[in-house]
């Protein structure tokens, strides 16, 4: 789950539906999200941001 601080509260609701959940906050994580997904064998991703945060966040360096 690529998320901002408000997206953090959603993780407990997803816990029963997934074997493993990785939370990534792009404000602090400087590695490659693509490489992280490969290493952890992640096959689905959720981007969960508040609209204002998403529009103004300069940490999105797509593609990574």
C-alpha positions as a LaTeX table, in Angstrom:
\begin{tabular}{lrrr}
\hline
Residue & $x$ (\AA) & $y$ (\AA) & $z$ (\AA) \\
\hline
Unk1 & 0.00 & 0.00 & 0.00 \\
Unk2 & 1.51 & 3.28 & $-1.11$ \\
Unk3 & $-0.03$ & 5.76 & 1.25 \\
Unk4 & 0.17 & 9.03 & 3.10 \\
Unk5 & $-0.36$ & 9.38 & 6.83 \\
Unk6 & $-4.15$ & 9.19 & 6.49 \\
Unk7 & $-3.91$ & 5.96 & 4.48 \\
Unk8 & $-2.18$ & 4.31 & 7.45 \\
Unk9 & $-5.50$ & 3.83 & 9.26 \\
Unk10 & $-6.83$ & 1.63 & 6.42 \\
Unk11 & $-4.27$ & $-1.17$ & 6.91 \\
Unk12 & $-6.12$ & $-2.93$ & 9.77 \\
Unk13 & $-9.24$ & $-3.20$ & 7.60 \\
Unk14 & $-7.23$ & $-4.94$ & 4.84 \\
Unk15 & $-5.42$ & $-7.30$ & 7.23 \\
Unk16 & $-8.08$ & $-10.03$ & 7.13 \\
Unk17 & $-8.10$ & $-10.08$ & 3.33 \\
Unk18 & $-4.38$ & $-10.36$ & 2.60 \\
Unk19 & $-1.56$ & $-12.66$ & 3.69 \\
Unk20 & 0.94 & $-9.81$ & 3.91 \\
Unk21 & 0.68 & $-6.04$ & 3.66 \\
Unk22 & 3.58 & $-3.68$ & 3.00 \\
Unk23 & 3.04 & $-0.01$ & 3.81 \\
Unk24 & 5.17 & 2.48 & 1.90 \\
Unk25 & 5.21 & 6.19 & 2.62 \\
Unk26 & 7.03 & 7.93 & $-0.23$ \\
Unk27 & 7.91 & 10.87 & 2.01 \\
Unk28 & 10.37 & 8.60 & 3.83 \\
Unk29 & 11.06 & 5.62 & 1.56 \\
Unk30 & 13.78 & 6.42 & $-0.97$ \\
Unk31 & 14.20 & 2.99 & $-2.54$ \\
Unk32 & 12.59 & 1.69 & $-5.71$ \\
Unk33 & 8.96 & 0.72 & $-5.16$ \\
Unk34 & 9.24 & $-1.57$ & $-8.19$ \\
Unk35 & 12.23 & $-3.39$ & $-6.68$ \\
Unk36 & 10.49 & $-3.64$ & $-3.30$ \\
Unk37 & 7.46 & $-5.22$ & $-4.99$ \\
Unk38 & 9.71 & $-7.74$ & $-6.77$ \\
Unk39 & 11.62 & $-8.61$ & $-3.59$ \\
Unk40 & 8.43 & $-9.10$ & $-1.58$ \\
Unk41 & 6.63 & $-10.84$ & $-4.47$ \\
Unk42 & 3.80 & $-8.30$ & $-4.35$ \\
Unk43 & 1.18 & $-8.87$ & $-7.03$ \\
Unk44 & $-1.29$ & $-6.09$ & $-6.15$ \\
Unk45 & $-0.85$ & $-2.48$ & $-5.07$ \\
Unk46 & $-3.17$ & 0.10 & $-3.59$ \\
Unk47 & $-2.37$ & 3.80 & $-3.72$ \\
Unk48 & $-4.27$ & 5.44 & $-0.90$ \\
Unk49 & $-3.77$ & 9.19 & $-0.60$ \\
Unk50 & $-5.92$ & 12.13 & 0.33 \\
Unk51 & $-6.66$ & 14.15 & $-2.82$ \\
Unk52 & $-4.86$ & 17.26 & $-1.56$ \\
Unk53 & $-1.80$ & 15.25 & $-0.52$ \\
Unk54 & $-1.69$ & 13.39 & $-3.80$ \\
Unk55 & $-1.99$ & 16.54 & $-5.91$ \\
Unk56 & 0.73 & 18.36 & $-3.99$ \\
Unk57 & 3.16 & 15.52 & $-3.20$ \\
Unk58 & 6.50 & 15.89 & $-4.98$ \\
Unk59 & 7.68 & 12.42 & $-3.90$ \\
Unk60 & 6.03 & 10.67 & $-6.83$ \\
Unk61 & 8.82 & 9.94 & $-9.28$ \\
Unk62 & 6.97 & 7.66 & $-11.67$ \\
Unk63 & 8.16 & 5.35 & $-12.99$ \\
Unk64 & 10.46 & 4.20 & $-10.23$ \\
\hline
\end{tabular}
